[in-house]
Amino acid sequence: MLRLSLIIALSGGLLSACVSTAKMAQPANVTAVAVHNVTGANPLAWHKPLAFGRWHTVDTTDYGRVDGGIGLGKAVLGGTFHARALVTNDNITAKCSGWLLNIGRNDLTFDPTIGNMPLMSCSFSGAASGEFSIKENHKNQLIGQFSTASGNYLVKSEHQIRGSAWPSATPLGFTVYRHETPLWSVDKLNAGTVTEWLSLPAEQQNLLATLSLVLLVTDFENLQWD
């Protein structure tokens, strides 16, 4: 019994150590210009303050969630709408909303838009502006488009833990690209890490920092946004 207890204790300790030190896989052949540890909420949550580097949230608002449904013969078309907003110390406001639709019968449901409706859309305003939307593709990867006055960015979810042979079914974080060049990475594992891969002008940094805060605090595993 003593030996069994010791094995369980050691196994639990090793598992905890692996979880607490796990990092998201990073883009190959690039060197970081800055790495920022995220401080604040753990686990990450929309309604708690977050900070990394010189950026932090100064206000968050949850506008609430609305659920509804209508009967279509023997099937039901249901939907969920949720809206939230955050403001950063650089006076950029991100207002985000998510629509989820499903049609089903007898506990069997499917997405009538076949993935064509964004899981979340955000409008950025204030000191800098932009539009962001993100969808899930057939490989369960989240792909986002971020359009700003300074250019367009591609956002891809990452599913590989550094050193692991197996991908995760859920996003571990995100990498932001421009012209196939990685600019920023947002690692959501543990307390979170934001990595800058390229030096950018201040306005672009501030926009990507606001986007990073949105990505950090949104629980993409729970698409109902509870």
Secondary structure by P-SEA (a helix, b strand, c coil): caaaaaaaaaaaaaaaaaaaaccccccccccccbbbbbcccccccccccccccccccccccccbbbbcccccccbbbbbbbbbbcccccccbbbbbbbbbbbbbcccccccccccccccbbbbbbccccbbbbbbcccccbbbbbbbcccbbbbbbbbcccccccccccccccbbbbccccccbbbbccccbbbbbcccccaaaaaaaaaaaaaaaaccccccccc
